[in-house]
Amino acid sequence: MTLKELEKHNFLTWCKYADAKELEDAKWKNHEVWERLYSEYSDEIEVINKTKQVYESVSQHEIGIQKFDLSLKIST
């Protein structure tokens, strides 16, 4: 993995898991870096944002979602 690929992966992963406050803080504190990375990866960031919106909408309304018990059961 090249340095550029690693930078892209790290930035997009961070965007995926950062909350709105963290994103705003990054925009203000590291404005030049943020602008460069955002302009390079804006398409991918839009996909992440849309996915977050859909997930939040579905989880708030619990529309058509089945909840599964994913707890680990160990038989003794």
mmCIF file of the C-alpha atoms, coordinates in Angstrom:
data_MODEL
# 
_entry.id   MODEL 
# 
loop_
_atom_site.group_PDB 
_atom_site.id 
_atom_site.type_symbol 
_atom_site.label_atom_id 
_atom_site.label_alt_id 
_atom_site.label_comp_id 
_atom_site.label_asym_id 
_atom_site.label_entity_id 
_atom_site.label_seq_id 
_atom_site.pdbx_PDB_ins_code 
_atom_site.Cartn_x 
_atom_site.Cartn_y 
_atom_site.Cartn_z 
_atom_site.occupancy 
_atom_site.B_iso_or_equiv 
_atom_site.pdbx_formal_charge 
_atom_site.auth_seq_id 
_atom_site.auth_comp_id 
_atom_site.auth_asym_id 
_atom_site.auth_atom_id 
_atom_site.pdbx_PDB_model_num 
ATOM 1  C CA . MET A 1 1  ? 0.000   0.000   0.000  1.00 0.00 ? 1  MET A CA 1 
ATOM 2  C CA . THR A 1 2  ? 1.447   3.343   -1.010 1.00 0.00 ? 2  THR A CA 1 
ATOM 3  C CA . LEU A 1 3  ? 1.535   6.362   1.267  1.00 0.00 ? 3  LEU A CA 1 
ATOM 4  C CA . LYS A 1 4  ? -1.233  7.994   -0.804 1.00 0.00 ? 4  LYS A CA 1 
ATOM 5  C CA . GLU A 1 5  ? -3.462  4.910   -0.512 1.00 0.00 ? 5  GLU A CA 1 
ATOM 6  C CA . LEU A 1 6  ? -2.847  4.770   3.231  1.00 0.00 ? 6  LEU A CA 1 
ATOM 7  C CA . GLU A 1 7  ? -3.733  8.452   3.600  1.00 0.00 ? 7  GLU A CA 1 
ATOM 8  C CA . LYS A 1 8  ? -6.963  7.910   1.661  1.00 0.00 ? 8  LYS A CA 1 
ATOM 9  C CA . HIS A 1 9  ? -7.901  4.839   3.685  1.00 0.00 ? 9  HIS A CA 1 
ATOM 10 C CA . ASN A 1 10 ? -7.219  6.570   7.012  1.00 0.00 ? 10 ASN A CA 1 
ATOM 11 C CA . PHE A 1 11 ? -9.094  9.735   6.069  1.00 0.00 ? 11 PHE A CA 1 
ATOM 12 C CA . LEU A 1 12 ? -12.168 7.934   4.762  1.00 0.00 ? 12 LEU A CA 1 
ATOM 13 C CA . THR A 1 13 ? -12.244 5.586   7.747  1.00 0.00 ? 13 THR A CA 1 
ATOM 14 C CA . TRP A 1 14 ? -12.050 8.560   10.088 1.00 0.00 ? 14 TRP A CA 1 
ATOM 15 C CA . CYS A 1 15 ? -14.868 10.315  8.173  1.00 0.00 ? 15 CYS A CA 1 
ATOM 16 C CA . LYS A 1 16 ? -16.976 7.201   8.459  1.00 0.00 ? 16 LYS A CA 1 
ATOM 17 C CA . TYR A 1 17 ? -16.753 6.984   12.238 1.00 0.00 ? 17 TYR A CA 1 
ATOM 18 C CA . ALA A 1 18 ? -16.377 10.650  13.257 1.00 0.00 ? 18 ALA A CA 1 
ATOM 19 C CA . ASP A 1 19 ? -19.394 12.420  14.665 1.00 0.00 ? 19 ASP A CA 1 
ATOM 20 C CA . ALA A 1 20 ? -20.564 15.841  13.504 1.00 0.00 ? 20 ALA A CA 1 
ATOM 21 C CA . LYS A 1 21 ? -18.634 17.717  16.207 1.00 0.00 ? 21 LYS A CA 1 
ATOM 22 C CA . GLU A 1 22 ? -15.359 15.969  15.324 1.00 0.00 ? 22 GLU A CA 1 
ATOM 23 C CA . LEU A 1 23 ? -15.856 16.767  11.647 1.00 0.00 ? 23 LEU A CA 1 
ATOM 24 C CA . GLU A 1 24 ? -16.499 20.461  12.373 1.00 0.00 ? 24 GLU A CA 1 
ATOM 25 C CA . ASP A 1 25 ? -13.481 20.658  14.685 1.00 0.00 ? 25 ASP A CA 1 
ATOM 26 C CA . ALA A 1 26 ? -11.256 19.150  11.997 1.00 0.00 ? 26 ALA A CA 1 
ATOM 27 C CA . LYS A 1 27 ? -12.543 21.605  9.394  1.00 0.00 ? 27 LYS A CA 1 
ATOM 28 C CA . TRP A 1 28 ? -11.583 24.566  11.604 1.00 0.00 ? 28 TRP A CA 1 
ATOM 29 C CA . LYS A 1 29 ? -8.350  23.316  13.161 1.00 0.00 ? 29 LYS A CA 1 
ATOM 30 C CA . ASN A 1 30 ? -6.813  21.777  10.020 1.00 0.00 ? 30 ASN A CA 1 
ATOM 31 C CA . HIS A 1 31 ? -8.514  23.812  7.325  1.00 0.00 ? 31 HIS A CA 1 
ATOM 32 C CA . GLU A 1 32 ? -5.855  23.453  4.605  1.00 0.00 ? 32 GLU A CA 1 
ATOM 33 C CA . VAL A 1 33 ? -5.454  19.710  5.074  1.00 0.00 ? 33 VAL A CA 1 
ATOM 34 C CA . TRP A 1 34 ? -9.216  19.236  5.297  1.00 0.00 ? 34 TRP A CA 1 
ATOM 35 C CA . GLU A 1 35 ? -9.812  21.157  2.053  1.00 0.00 ? 35 GLU A CA 1 
ATOM 36 C CA . ARG A 1 36 ? -7.173  19.161  0.196  1.00 0.00 ? 36 ARG A CA 1 
ATOM 37 C CA . LEU A 1 37 ? -8.420  15.780  1.380  1.00 0.00 ? 37 LEU A CA 1 
ATOM 38 C CA . TYR A 1 38 ? -12.090 16.691  0.975  1.00 0.00 ? 38 TYR A CA 1 
ATOM 39 C CA . SER A 1 39 ? -11.573 17.881  -2.595 1.00 0.00 ? 39 SER A CA 1 
ATOM 40 C CA . GLU A 1 40 ? -9.669  14.713  -3.475 1.00 0.00 ? 40 GLU A CA 1 
ATOM 41 C CA . TYR A 1 41 ? -12.159 12.299  -1.920 1.00 0.00 ? 41 TYR A CA 1 
ATOM 42 C CA . SER A 1 42 ? -15.453 14.206  -2.076 1.00 0.00 ? 42 SER A CA 1 
ATOM 43 C CA . ASP A 1 43 ? -17.245 11.461  -4.005 1.00 0.00 ? 43 ASP A CA 1 
ATOM 44 C CA . GLU A 1 44 ? -16.363 8.839   -1.405 1.00 0.00 ? 44 GLU A CA 1 
ATOM 45 C CA . ILE A 1 45 ? -17.309 11.198  1.446  1.00 0.00 ? 45 ILE A CA 1 
ATOM 46 C CA . GLU A 1 46 ? -20.741 11.779  -0.105 1.00 0.00 ? 46 GLU A CA 1 
ATOM 47 C CA . VAL A 1 47 ? -21.343 8.016   -0.190 1.00 0.00 ? 47 VAL A CA 1 
ATOM 48 C CA . ILE A 1 48 ? -20.324 7.794   3.478  1.00 0.00 ? 48 ILE A CA 1 
ATOM 49 C CA . ASN A 1 49 ? -22.644 10.680  4.407  1.00 0.00 ? 49 ASN A CA 1 
ATOM 50 C CA . LYS A 1 50 ? -25.610 9.178   2.568  1.00 0.00 ? 50 LYS A CA 1 
ATOM 51 C CA . THR A 1 51 ? -24.989 5.812   4.190  1.00 0.00 ? 51 THR A CA 1 
ATOM 52 C CA . LYS A 1 52 ? -24.863 7.448   7.639  1.00 0.00 ? 52 LYS A CA 1 
ATOM 53 C CA . GLN A 1 53 ? -28.136 9.281   6.968  1.00 0.00 ? 53 GLN A CA 1 
ATOM 54 C CA . VAL A 1 54 ? -29.917 6.104   5.869  1.00 0.00 ? 54 VAL A CA 1 
ATOM 55 C CA . TYR A 1 55 ? -28.591 4.158   8.825  1.00 0.00 ? 55 TYR A CA 1 
ATOM 56 C CA . GLU A 1 56 ? -29.628 6.868   11.308 1.00 0.00 ? 56 GLU A CA 1 
ATOM 57 C CA . SER A 1 57 ? -33.059 7.167   9.739  1.00 0.00 ? 57 SER A CA 1 
ATOM 58 C CA . VAL A 1 58 ? -33.664 3.433   9.842  1.00 0.00 ? 58 VAL A CA 1 
ATOM 59 C CA . SER A 1 59 ? -32.328 3.023   13.365 1.00 0.00 ? 59 SER A CA 1 
ATOM 60 C CA . GLN A 1 60 ? -34.485 5.892   14.664 1.00 0.00 ? 60 GLN A CA 1 
ATOM 61 C CA . HIS A 1 61 ? -37.668 4.517   13.189 1.00 0.00 ? 61 HIS A CA 1 
ATOM 62 C CA . GLU A 1 62 ? -36.832 0.812   13.271 1.00 0.00 ? 62 GLU A CA 1 
ATOM 63 C CA . ILE A 1 63 ? -38.630 0.376   9.960  1.00 0.00 ? 63 ILE A CA 1 
ATOM 64 C CA . GLY A 1 64 ? -38.450 -3.130  8.600  1.00 0.00 ? 64 GLY A CA 1 
ATOM 65 C CA . ILE A 1 65 ? -35.498 -4.072  10.751 1.00 0.00 ? 65 ILE A CA 1 
ATOM 66 C CA . GLN A 1 66 ? -35.365 -7.346  12.567 1.00 0.00 ? 66 GLN A CA 1 
ATOM 67 C CA . LYS A 1 67 ? -33.275 -7.360  15.675 1.00 0.00 ? 67 LYS A CA 1 
ATOM 68 C CA . PHE A 1 68 ? -31.142 -10.415 16.177 1.00 0.00 ? 68 PHE A CA 1 
ATOM 69 C CA . ASP A 1 69 ? -29.533 -11.645 19.347 1.00 0.00 ? 69 ASP A CA 1 
ATOM 70 C CA . LEU A 1 70 ? -25.896 -11.908 18.399 1.00 0.00 ? 70 LEU A CA 1 
ATOM 71 C CA . SER A 1 71 ? -24.642 -12.826 21.822 1.00 0.00 ? 71 SER A CA 1 
ATOM 72 C CA . LEU A 1 72 ? -22.183 -15.656 22.004 1.00 0.00 ? 72 LEU A CA 1 
ATOM 73 C CA . LYS A 1 73 ? -23.666 -18.761 23.537 1.00 0.00 ? 73 LYS A CA 1 
ATOM 74 C CA . ILE A 1 74 ? -21.200 -21.299 24.811 1.00 0.00 ? 74 ILE A CA 1 
ATOM 75 C CA . SER A 1 75 ? -22.476 -24.708 25.711 1.00 0.00 ? 75 SER A CA 1 
ATOM 76 C CA . THR A 1 76 ? -20.871 -26.347 28.689 1.00 0.00 ? 76 THR A CA 1 
# 
